[in-house]
Amino acid sequence: MTEHYLGVTDVAERLGIVKSAVSAYKLPEPDVMIGKTRGWSVETIDEWNRNRPGRGVGGGRPRKHPKTGE
């Protein structure tokens, strides 16, 4: 069975941001490295995104769920 990992472009799509904005985030350690290319499991990125602090007082605006928009 082949493992599937998210690259930087995939992470940006999953977070709903542009690829160039990914560099502003302190992403978790990659689950895999292929040469100099980082890869993360969906679970790693989703867990990191759920637990990262929001901006400003009160934790920032609530995030929309990526699939439902709620």
N, C-alpha and C positions, 0 to 999 in steps of 0.2 A: 504494500500500500504506500502511495506517495504522500508525503507530508506537504502541506501547503502553508507558506509563510507570506506575510505582508511585507512588501517593500515600502519605501518612503511614499511613493505615489499612492499605493493602496491605503496606507495609514491616513494620508491626507483626505482621500475620498471617504474613508470610514468616519473620520472626525468632522467631515463637512467643511473643510478648509482647503485653501489652495496649497499646492505642493511647496511653494516658496515659504509659506508660513510655518511649515513643520520645523524649520531650523530654530524658530523662536521657542519651541517647546523642549523641555528636558524629558526626552523619551526614556523609557526604562531600558535597561541593558538588553541588547538583542538576544533572542533565543538561539540564533544561528548566524554564522558569518560564512559567506561564500566569497572568498577573496576579500575585497574591501567592502562588499555589499552586505548591509545589515538586513536581518529578517526577523519578524515578530509573529508569534501565533496570534490568532484572533482573540483568544482568551487573554493573553498578556496585555494586548492593547485595550480591550474592553475593561479589564480589571484596573489598569492604570488610569483610564479615562474616568471611571466611576469614582476613584479615590483621589484624584488630583484636586488641589485647592482651587477655588474660584478666585477672581480678582476683586480687590477692594473689600470694604466692610460688608459683612453679611454673606460673604462667599460668592458674590456676583449673581448674575441672572441664572435661573434654573436652565439646565440644558434640555434641548428637545431630544426625544428618543429618536435615534437615527432611522428607524424603520417606520414608525407611526407618525412622527412629527409632533408628538404630544410632549 
